[in-house]
Each structure stands twice: as C-alpha cells, then as structure tokens.
C-alpha cells in the first residue's frame, strides 16, 4: 500500500520560500534558528524498517534502535548542514507500542517522572499503530532533524500472545534544502512556523549551529 499522510499532517509540511524556525537550547538560553526552504524533495519514505523482535511483555522490548543502514549511517540524520528532514512515522503491528528518545540518549514522553517501558498501569509515553497506522502516520509523530541530530526508538509487545513480534516502522520523510537566516527580518520571523527540538527541556543545539549565536 502507498503511504498517505492524513490532512492534519499534510498541513504541517513546508513549501518553497516558507520559513521554518527550530528552537534549541544554547547554554542556559533558548534560541530559535530560522531557515528559508529553497528546495524540497518528498516523500522519501523509509518503509518496513524493523526495530527487531520483542518478546511478549518483556520490558527490554526490541532494545533501542538508532535507525541505521548497513554502513552504520543514521538514516534519519541529514548528511550536511544545508538540509533539514521533517518526518512522521507509522507502526506495525497496530497493537505494538513504540517509545522514543530525542536526542538518541534522552527519554521523552514522561509526565511526573521518566516514563517506564511496558508500564501497564499508567500507559504513559508511547505511540501505538492504532494511533499512528503504518500507512497513514499521525501528525502526533512529527519530528525534525538537522545535521548532528537523530532520534531512537524502542518497540514493545503489550500482550502475552504471540510469544514474540517484529515491530516495524514506516517513516514519511520530507527533505528540505534550506538557507540559514543569520539575521532574519521582522517579516520573516512573523511568518515563520516554529518547532521545538526535543522535549520540554529542549535539545542542545549541535555545535556547528550553536557557533552562529553571537
């Protein structure tokens, strides 16, 4: 089947000449970096990516997966600074739970404390394939990556049968060629759509872009 984004996700895509703002932490400060989209290539799907096998209700799940290819390259990380990826992901089977870290060593999706994989009492911090179907990824799964950043994922099998499952993910990726706006105008800032990188505590800006802060 062909991957089709739902209308709510399509509205979040960017067109040429639109302005994307990415909010990072730089030291003790918060900084929004602005980019103008100059070209785009979409969709660049990463289909049927296997997180691995998850035994029934085993909290180790599939273990954390950084989504790498056979040459150990991070598929979800742009290869250079002039490119930004926007992604959405669907999950198979529908009942599988998928947890996320972004950056790859920082848990996101908790409330009072860090969420616990497989917690069947409170069921916090995961997205399943019912909420984000494999061939129609939910807008709730949106993420952005720039050079030096990538997320990781863990799949969990919530039932006692079958004995194990293979958790698979389908990533819908838009690739944007961008120009970094070192001194955006008031008009550019006003029309920018800003996205938070990481969780509430914000992701540290990669070194290459943090250097842009005066």
C-alpha positions in Angstrom: 0.0 0.0 0.0 1.0 3.6 -0.6 1.8 5.8 2.4 -0.8 8.6 2.6 -0.4 11.4 5.1 -3.7 12.4 6.8 -4.8 16.0 6.1 -3.7 17.1 9.6 -0.1 16.0 8.8 -0.1 17.4 5.3 -0.9 20.9 6.7 2.3 20.7 8.7 4.5 20.3 5.6 6.6 23.2 4.3 6.7 24.7 0.8 9.4 26.5 -1.0 10.1 30.0 0.4 8.4 29.3 3.7 10.3 29.9 6.9 11.0 27.2 9.4 12.1 28.0 12.9 13.8 25.4 15.1 14.0 26.0 18.8 17.1 24.7 20.7 18.9 25.3 24.0 22.2 27.1 23.7 23.9 27.0 27.1 21.4 28.4 29.5 19.5 30.3 26.8 16.7 29.4 24.4 17.4 30.2 20.7 15.2 29.9 17.6 17.2 29.4 14.4 15.4 30.4 11.2 15.7 28.7 7.8 14.2 29.5 4.4 13.1 26.5 2.4 14.7 26.8 -1.0 14.0 23.4 -2.4 12.3 20.2 -1.3 12.1 16.5 -2.1 9.2 14.5 -0.8 8.2 11.9 0.0 11.4 9.9 0.8 9.8 7.0 2.6 11.8 4.7 4.8 9.5 1.7 4.6 9.3 -1.5 6.6 12.2 -0.7 8.9 12.5 -3.4 11.5 13.2 -2.4 15.1 13.7 -6.1 15.8 11.9 -8.7 17.8 10.0 -8.1 21.0 9.1 -10.9 23.4 5.6 -10.8 25.0 5.5 -8.1 27.7 9.3 -8.1 28.0 10.3 -4.6 29.1 13.6 -4.8 27.1 11.3 -4.8 24.0 13.3 -4.5 20.8 16.0 -2.5 22.6 16.8 1.0 21.4 17.4 1.4 17.7 19.1 4.5 16.1 17.7 3.7 12.6 20.9 2.9 10.8 21.7 1.4 7.4 24.1 -1.4 6.7 27.0 1.1 6.7 26.1 2.3 10.2 24.9 5.7 8.9 22.0 7.3 10.7 19.2 7.2 8.2 17.2 10.0 9.9 20.1 12.4 10.2 20.8 14.8 7.3 24.2 14.3 5.7 25.1 18.0 5.9 24.1 21.4 7.4 22.1 22.7 4.4 19.4 20.0 4.7 16.6 19.5 7.2 14.4 16.4 7.5 10.8 16.5 8.6 9.4 13.1 9.5 6.2 11.3 10.5 6.1 7.6 11.4 3.6 4.7 11.3 3.8 1.5 13.3 3.1 -2.2 12.6 1.5 -4.3 14.0 -1.2 -1.9 15.2 -1.1 -3.1 18.8 2.7 -2.6 19.2 3.9 0.2 21.4 6.8 2.4 20.3 8.7 4.7 22.7 11.1 7.4 21.5 14.2 9.2 22.6 15.3 12.5 21.1 18.2 13.1 21.1 19.0 9.4 20.9 20.0 9.2 24.6 17.2 11.3 26.1 13.8 9.9 27.0 10.8 11.9 26.0 7.1 11.2 26.7 7.1 11.3 30.6 4.9 13.2 33.0 5.7 13.2 36.7 8.8 11.1 36.1 10.6 9.4 33.2 8.1 7.0 31.6 8.6 3.3 32.2 8.7 0.9 29.2 5.8 -1.5 29.5 4.0 0.2 32.4 0.5 -1.3 32.1 -1.0 0.7 34.9 -0.5 4.2 33.6 0.5 3.5 30.0 2.4 6.8 29.5 4.7 7.9 26.8 4.3 5.5 23.8 2.5 5.7 20.5 0.9 2.6 19.0 0.0 1.6 15.5 -3.7 2.3 16.2 -3.0 5.9 16.9 -0.4 6.1 14.1 -1.2 3.5 11.4 1.7 2.1 9.4 0.5 3.5 6.1 -1.1 6.7 7.4 1.3 8.3 10.0 -0.3 10.5 12.6 0.7 14.2 12.9 1.5 13.4 16.5 4.6 11.6 15.4 6.2 14.7 13.7 9.9 15.3 14.2 12.6 17.3 12.6 16.3 16.5 12.3 19.3 18.6 11.3 22.9 17.6 10.8 24.2 16.3 14.2 20.8 15.1 15.5 18.7 11.9 15.2 16.1 10.1 17.3 16.0 6.5 18.5 13.0 4.1 19.0 12.1 1.0 21.0 9.2 -1.3 20.3 7.2 -3.2 23.0 4.9 -6.1 22.7 2.0 -5.5 25.2 0.2 -8.9 25.0 1.0 -12.4 26.1 0.4 -13.9 22.7 2.0 -14.4 20.3 5.3 -15.2 22.1 7.1 -12.5 20.1 6.5 -10.0 17.4 8.7 -8.0 15.0 7.9 -4.3 15.3 8.2 -2.4 12.0 8.1 1.3 11.3 7.3 3.4 8.2 8.9 6.8 8.0 7.5 9.5 5.7 10.4 12.0 5.2 10.3 15.4 3.5 13.8 16.6 2.6 14.3 20.4 2.6 17.2 22.2 1.2 17.5 25.4 3.3 19.3 28.7 3.7 20.1 29.6 7.3 18.9 33.1 8.1 21.6 34.7 10.3 19.7 37.9 10.6 16.0 37.3 9.8 13.8 40.2 9.1 10.8 41.0 11.3 8.6 39.9 8.4 10.4 36.5 8.2 10.2 36.0 11.9 6.4 36.8 11.9 5.6 34.3 9.2 7.9 31.5 10.5 6.4 28.3 11.8 8.5 27.3 14.9 9.0 23.7 16.1 10.6 22.7 19.4 13.5 20.3 19.2 13.5 17.5 21.7 11.2 17.6 24.8 10.3 20.3 27.3 13.9 20.7 28.4 14.9 21.3 24.8 17.7 19.7 22.8 21.2 21.3 22.9 21.9 22.9 19.5 24.6 20.9 17.6 28.0 22.6 17.8 28.0 23.7 14.2 24.9 25.8 14.5 25.4 26.9 18.1 28.5 28.8 16.9 26.2 31.0 14.9 25.0 32.6 18.2 26.7 35.9 18.7 
